[in-house]
Amino acid sequence: MGAAFLANFLRFLVVGLWLLILARVILSWIDPTGRGPISAFVIQTTEPLLAPVRRLLPKTGMFDLSPLIVLLVLGALMRAVA
């Protein structure tokens, strides 16, 4: 019973993070400065995940590939937990 709870909790956490990062990508087209309260919340929540990946990736001009990398890692985690 404890293992099933832990697996479900991890799935819930990974899906939530995945949705937040997807929301950040969409919000970057609508409100890139994060002036709204929802945008500010999404940026503050996802920045600790994206910033280390952004530092490791080479500069690609105006394209930020860190959300793609984090989404791929979260997808692999989701498959590993399932």
Beta strands, then each sheet from edge to edge (+ up, - down):
end
